Amino acid sequence: MSSFAAACIQVNACDDMAANVEAALTLAGEAADAGADLILMPENVAMMTWGGDNVRANARAEDVHPALAAFRDFAKTRQVWLHGGTLAVPAPSGKVFNRTCVIDPTGRIAARYDKLHMFDVDLGGGETYAESRVFQAGEAAVAVDLPWGRLGLSVCYDLRFPYLYRALAVAGCDFLAVPAAFTQVTGAAHWHILLRARAIETGCFVFAPAQTGTHAGGRRTFGHALIVAPWGEVLADAGEGPGFVLADIDPSAVDAVRGKIPSLRHGRDLGGVVVANAPV
């Protein structure tokens, strides 16, 4: 497989969809001008709002979603593969899917993925999140074939569930996408470590576009969009401001790393855990 250039976009999205789409596509255009063949956008790229009612009010079906239409047109015009971050799409349940669409250079939607794991946490200091109240969890892991290899899809909180990434790698993925709006608190503690761990565990390249800064409702995100190589080294880090990072990707590195440490072939089905009784 040939080498290619991948770019991860980093934005500070607000609660104005038109402004967010314009900002994201401006950066995507700069990345394309710099030679990117694959451009990846972050979670909630078109809308960072606060409160379930606002999320539902701004959700749009795919066929009328202005951000998706703009992304499809961009991919076709610039002849690039575009990972469209995530968009809010109404679910039949009355909740909302947090959906990734991967778009090919003809503007066709090549894959869809709905975020599997809901971010229901209490971080302390009054910072709580309950995504499951608003969002409908997806039902399936998804991968998509690119010209350079297979890309496994995930979103933000999925990062904390290593079984997902192992399943994607075992299914033949060479690359993993982790678009995110990681909080400032959790990002500072865990973002770099978890992304490098997922790369090392799977022998995959990891692409992690990100939100950054302060958003509606006072939410703060960590930034640091990353591109990580299969051995775990960080190839590019966007820091704290809006922008993009670009790296040359050699897919042959995946086989080279897995040849050194073939842990994907050494997995075992434990069938449960034996708990030994404590001595009397």
C-alpha positions in Angstrom: 0.0 0.0 0.0 1.2 3.5 -0.9 2.0 6.2 1.6 -0.4 9.1 2.1 -0.8 12.4 4.1 -3.4 12.5 6.9 -4.6 15.7 8.6 -6.5 16.1 11.9 -8.5 19.3 12.3 -8.8 21.1 15.7 -11.6 23.6 16.2 -13.3 25.6 19.0 -16.9 25.1 17.9 -19.7 27.3 19.3 -23.5 27.1 19.1 -23.6 28.7 15.6 -23.7 25.9 13.0 -22.9 28.0 10.0 -19.9 29.6 11.7 -18.7 26.2 12.8 -18.9 24.7 9.4 -17.1 27.6 7.8 -14.3 27.4 10.3 -13.9 23.7 9.9 -13.9 23.8 6.1 -11.4 26.7 6.1 -9.0 24.5 8.0 -9.8 21.5 5.9 -9.0 23.6 2.8 -5.7 24.6 4.3 -4.9 20.9 5.0 -5.9 20.0 1.4 -3.6 22.7 0.1 -0.8 21.3 2.3 -1.2 17.9 0.5 -3.6 16.0 2.8 -5.3 13.0 1.2 -7.4 12.1 4.2 -8.8 14.9 6.5 -10.4 14.1 9.8 -12.7 16.4 11.8 -13.5 16.3 15.5 -16.6 15.3 17.5 -19.4 17.8 17.4 -17.7 19.7 14.6 -20.9 21.5 13.5 -22.4 22.3 16.9 -21.1 22.5 20.5 -24.2 23.5 22.5 -25.3 22.8 26.0 -28.5 21.0 27.2 -30.5 18.2 25.8 -33.2 20.5 24.4 -30.6 22.5 22.4 -29.0 19.3 21.1 -32.3 17.9 19.9 -33.3 21.2 18.4 -30.1 21.3 16.3 -30.1 17.7 15.2 -30.8 17.2 11.5 -31.6 14.2 9.3 -28.8 13.3 6.9 -30.7 14.4 3.8 -31.3 17.9 5.1 -28.2 18.4 7.3 -26.4 21.5 6.1 -23.0 20.5 7.5 -23.1 17.1 5.9 -24.1 18.6 2.6 -21.2 21.1 2.8 -18.7 18.3 3.8 -19.8 16.1 0.9 -19.4 19.0 -1.5 -15.9 19.7 -0.1 -14.7 16.2 -0.5 -15.9 16.0 -4.1 -14.5 19.4 -5.0 -11.1 18.9 -3.4 -10.9 15.2 -4.3 -10.1 14.0 -0.8 -11.4 11.5 1.7 -13.1 13.4 4.5 -14.0 12.0 7.9 -16.8 14.3 9.0 -16.2 14.3 12.7 -19.6 13.7 14.3 -23.0 15.3 13.7 -26.2 15.1 15.6 -28.8 13.1 13.7 -32.3 12.3 15.0 -32.9 8.7 16.1 -36.2 6.8 15.9 -36.3 6.6 19.7 -36.6 10.4 20.0 -33.0 10.7 21.1 -30.1 11.7 18.9 -27.3 9.7 17.3 -23.8 11.1 17.6 -22.9 10.0 14.0 -19.7 9.9 12.0 -19.9 9.9 8.2 -16.9 9.1 6.1 -17.1 10.6 2.7 -15.1 9.5 -0.4 -13.7 11.8 -3.1 -16.9 11.5 -5.2 -19.0 12.9 -2.3 -20.5 9.6 -1.5 -21.0 8.5 2.2 -18.8 5.5 2.4 -19.5 4.6 6.0 -21.6 5.6 9.0 -20.8 5.0 12.7 -23.0 5.9 15.7 -21.0 6.4 19.0 -21.3 3.2 21.0 -20.4 4.3 24.6 -22.3 7.1 26.4 -20.3 9.6 28.5 -22.3 9.4 31.8 -19.8 10.6 34.4 -19.4 12.8 37.5 -16.0 14.5 37.4 -16.4 16.4 40.7 -16.6 20.1 41.2 -20.1 20.2 39.7 -18.9 18.9 36.3 -21.2 16.1 35.3 -22.3 14.6 31.9 -25.2 12.3 31.1 -25.1 11.7 27.4 -27.5 8.7 27.6 -30.3 11.1 28.5 -30.1 12.7 25.0 -28.1 10.4 22.8 -29.0 6.9 21.5 -26.0 4.5 21.6 -25.0 2.8 18.4 -25.2 -1.0 18.0 -22.2 -2.0 15.9 -18.5 -1.5 15.4 -17.7 -0.1 11.9 -14.7 0.0 9.7 -14.3 1.4 6.2 -11.8 0.6 3.4 -9.7 3.4 2.2 -7.2 3.3 -0.7 -4.4 2.8 1.8 -5.9 0.4 4.2 -8.8 -0.1 6.6 -10.0 2.6 9.0 -11.8 1.7 12.3 -14.3 4.2 13.6 -14.9 5.4 17.1 -15.8 8.6 19.0 -14.3 10.2 22.1 -15.5 8.2 25.2 -15.1 5.0 23.1 -11.4 5.5 23.7 -11.7 4.1 27.2 -12.9 0.7 25.9 -9.9 -1.2 24.6 -11.9 -4.2 23.5 -13.4 -2.1 20.7 -10.1 -1.2 19.3 -8.8 -4.8 19.5 -11.9 -6.0 17.7 -11.3 -3.4 15.0 -7.6 -4.4 14.6 -8.5 -8.1 14.5 -11.0 -7.2 11.8 -8.1 -5.9 9.7 -7.9 -2.2 10.6 -4.7 -0.4 9.9 -5.8 3.0 11.2 -8.1 4.1 14.0 -10.1 7.4 14.1 -10.9 8.9 17.5 -12.7 12.3 16.9 -13.2 13.9 20.3 -14.4 16.7 22.5 -12.4 15.5 25.5 -12.9 17.6 28.7 -10.0 19.7 29.9 -9.9 17.6 33.2 -9.9 14.2 31.6 -7.8 15.3 28.6 -5.0 16.6 30.8 -4.9 13.4 32.7 -5.5 10.7 30.1 -5.7 11.9 26.4 -2.1 11.3 25.3 -1.7 8.1 27.4 -4.9 6.5 26.1 -4.3 7.3 22.5 -0.7 6.0 22.6 -1.9 2.9 24.4 -4.5 2.2 21.7 -1.9 2.5 19.0 0.6 0.2 20.9 -2.1 -2.4 21.7 -3.3 -2.7 18.2 -0.3 -1.8 16.1 -2.4 0.8 14.3 -2.0 4.4 13.4 -4.3 6.6 15.4 -5.9 9.8 14.1 -7.5 11.9 16.8 -9.0 15.3 15.7 -10.2 17.4 18.6 -12.2 20.2 20.0 -10.3 22.9 22.0 -11.0 25.8 24.3 -14.2 27.1 26.0 -17.7 26.4 24.5 -21.3 27.2 25.2 -22.3 26.5 28.8 -18.7 27.0 29.9 -17.6 23.5 28.8 -13.8 23.4 28.3 -12.1 20.9 26.0 -8.5 19.8 25.9 -7.4 20.2 22.3 -4.1 18.4 21.4 -5.3 16.7 18.2 -2.9 13.9 17.7 -1.5 11.6 15.1 0.1 8.5 16.7 2.2 5.8 15.0 1.8 2.1 15.6 4.9 1.9 17.9 3.3 4.6 20.0 5.3 7.7 19.1 3.4 11.0 18.6 3.9 12.1 15.0 2.0 15.4 15.4 0.3 17.3 18.2 -1.9 20.4 17.6 -1.4 22.0 21.0 -4.2 24.2 22.4 -5.3 26.5 19.6 -7.5 25.9 16.5 -5.6 24.6 13.5 -4.6 21.3 12.0 -1.8 18.8 12.1 -0.4 16.8 9.1 1.7 13.7 8.9 2.9 11.3 6.2 1.6 7.9 6.9 3.4 4.7 5.7 1.0 1.8 6.1 3.8 -0.7 5.9 4.7 0.4 9.5 1.6 -1.5 10.7 2.9 -4.9 9.5 6.4 -4.1 10.7 5.2 -3.4 14.2 2.9 -6.3 14.4 5.7 -8.5 13.1 7.8 -7.5 16.1 5.0 -7.9 18.7 2.2 -10.1 17.3 0.0 -9.7 20.3 -3.2 -9.7 18.1 -2.4 -13.3 17.3 -1.8 -14.2 20.9 -5.1 -13.3 22.4 -7.1 -15.9 24.4 -10.8 -16.3 25.3 -10.6 -16.6 29.1 -14.2 -17.5 29.5 -14.5 -15.6 32.8 -12.3 -15.0 35.9 -11.5 -17.4 38.6 -11.7 -15.7 42.0 -9.7 -17.6 44.6 -11.0 -17.7 48.2 -9.0 -15.8 50.8 -7.2 -18.1 53.3 -9.0 -18.6 56.6 
